[in-house]
Amino acid sequence: MTSFRIAPAVADAFPDTLIALVTATGIRGHEPWPHTVTALEELERQFADGIWLPADETDPRIEAWHTAYRSFGTNPRRVRPSVDALGRRLAKKGTLPRINPAVDSYNAVSVRHGLPAGAFDLDQVTGDVDIRHADGTEAFTPLGEPGTVENPKPGEIIYVDTTDVLTRHWNHRDAHRTRVTEESTHVAFVLETLHATRDGDLLKVAADALTGLVAPHADRTAVHCLSPAQPHAST
């Protein structure tokens, strides 16, 4: 069992934070996920037809993350929140990446709802996961760069387990070690908002949508919520 915790300093700095953890066990990543394929294709088709646009940095959902990034010393136009980067990719290329069914599922939900999303292979996570400010001594190996080691800047918000950093700049980039692949069978998906009073209902809708994509291809799913009022959840 893995616990996720919001550190008190993060809760104090971002008191309206709400994080949904969608956990899945017994995932079957090698079988077809037709509903995920449809979700991606529908996004791309609606964008091409001009009836829907991804949220950009003028949208309050994205603007909030830009403000948060600046507060801990990150330039959000150079190092973009994940949902911002995905939306910009769709706007530029007209398509979203195809990685594997689980990753494609959270990408589709993220872009559709304008909320950052990510995932961790819980079988690769060591101990519990804390969402806290970095002190600058932690190590991070970026996704796709297994030979690279970075050190987050002091004050940067990170997800970190007992081994090293799982995400930099809160949700900009995931670590290589805990990446989700077609072999991953035990996964924690993460959806985030900094404005629960405004977007809490949207986050619930997004978590339900993600669960709907994952559940047909898993033995069991569950949803847990993290907030300053409930800063601890066990998956």
N, C-alpha and C positions, 0 to 999 in steps of 0.2 A: 504494500500500500504506500502510495506517495502522497505527501501533504504539500499543498501550495499555501504560501503565507504572504500577505502584504505587510511589509515592515511599517512600524509606526510612523517613521519620518515620511514615507511615501503617502500614507493615509492622511497625514497632516497637510502635506503639500497639495494633494489632489483629493479633497474630501468627497467629491461626487463621483469617484471612480466606481465602476461596476464591471466585473469580469465574469463571463460565463465559461465554465469548463465543461465541455462535452467529452465524456470519456467513453471509450469503446473497447471491448475485449473480444477476442476471437475474430478479428477483422480478416476478411478474405480478399486480399488485395490483387490477386491474380485473375479473379473472375470479372466479367463485364459489369460495369456500373452504368446502365443505360440512362438513368435519371440524371446522373452527373453530366454525362455527355449532352443530354438535352438542355440542361441548365446553362452550360457554357455556350452552346450553339444559339440558344434563345437570346442570351445577352448580346452576342455578336450580331445577331440578326436585327435586334431592336436598335442597336447602335447604328448599324448600316442604314437602317430605314429612317433614322432621325427621330424616333419616337421615345428614345431614352438616352441619357448621357450619364457617364460615371461622375461621381462627386469629384470636384476639383478643390483647389486650395481656397476658393471663395466660399465654399460650402461650410457652414458652421461645424459640421462633423470633422472635416479635415482641418479647418482653421484652429480648432481646439488642440489638435495634436501638434500643429506648428508652434503654437504658443507654449505648449508643454516642452517641446524639444528645446526651444530657445531658453526656457527657464533652467534647464540643466546643461546649457552650454553647447548644444548641437544646432548647427545651421540646417533647418529642415528643407532648404532648397538644394543643398548639397547632399545631405543624408536624409532621404525622405522616409516618412512613415510608410509601412508596407502597403496600406490601402491606397495611399496617394500614388506610390510608384506603380501599382497594378493598374489603377485607373488611367494614369498617364500612358502606360503601355497600350492599353486598349484604345485610347483616343488617338494614339499615333499610328498603330499598326492595324487596328481593326480586329485584332485577335487577342486572346489570352493564351498563356503557355499551357501545354499539356505535359504534366510531370508524371503523375500516377493518380489513380482514382481518388485516394484519400486527400492528397494535396489539391487536386483539381476541385474537389468538393468544397474545401474551405475557401479556396480562391474565388469560386463562383459566388458563394454566400457573402464573402467580404466585399467584392465589387458591387454586387446587387444592393447591399444595405449600407454601403459607405462606412464600414466598421473594420478596423484592423483584425486580422485573424492569423493564427499560426497553429503549429502542432508539435508535439514532442513524442518520440517513441519511448514510452515509459520503461520498456525493458532496457533501455540504454541510459536512463536517468539514475543517478546514484543519490540515495538519501532523499531528503525533502528539497523543495524548490522555494526559494525566497525571491520576492520582488522587492528590490532595495536599491539604494544608491551605491555605486561602486566606490571602492577606496583607492583604486588605481593599481592594486597589486594582482588583481584577478587576471586569468588567462582566457582567451577566446580564440577558437579555431573556426573561421567562417565556413559556412556551407559551400561545398564544392572546392575548398582549398585546404585539404587535410594536412598539408605541410606548412601552413601559415599559423603563427600565433600572434595575436594582438593583445594589448592591454587597454581596457576601457578607461576613459578619462575619469578622474575623481569627480563624483557627483552625478555621473551619468546613471540613468536608471537601467537596471539589468534584471533579467531572470537568471538565477544561479543555483546550481545544486552543490553537493559537497565536493565535486571534482573541479568544475570550472563553469564558465559563463555559457548560458543557453541562448540568450538573445542580447544584442547590443542596442543601445538607444531605445530601450523599452521594446519596440516591435519592428525595428528597421531590418534586422537580419538575424537568421537563426544559425545555430551552431551545426557543424558537420556531424558531430558524434550522435546527436539525438534527432537527426533528420528522419523524416518519415519516408519509407520506401514501400515497394510492393510486398516486401517481406515482413513489414511491421504488423504485429497482431494486437498490440496493446497500446493505445494511443490516447493522449489528452489533447483535444483541440481547444483553442483559446480564442474567445471573441471579447473585444474590449470597447468601453466607452469611458470618457472622462466626465460625461454629463448625464448621470443616471436620471436626474429629475426631468430632463428633456427627452433622452433617448433610451430610457430603461425598457419601455415597451418595444421599441425597435430591436433592442438587443435580444429580448425574449423571442421575438418573431424570427430573428436570425438564428438563434440557437435551435429553435424548433425546425427551421428549414435545414440546418446542417444535420441535425439528428435524423430528419427524414431521408436525407441522402445516404447517410452512413448505416443506419439501422438495418436495412435489408441485406447488408453484407457483413454483419457482425453478430456474434452470439448475444451480446448484451450492450446496452448504452445507458448512460445516466447523465444528468445535468446538475452541476453544482455551481453556486454563485459565490464570488468573493467581493467584498466591499469593506470600507473602513469600519462599518458596524459589524461585519462578519469577516474578519481578516484571515480566516483559516478554513481550509476545506481539504478533506481527505478523499482521494480518488480510489 
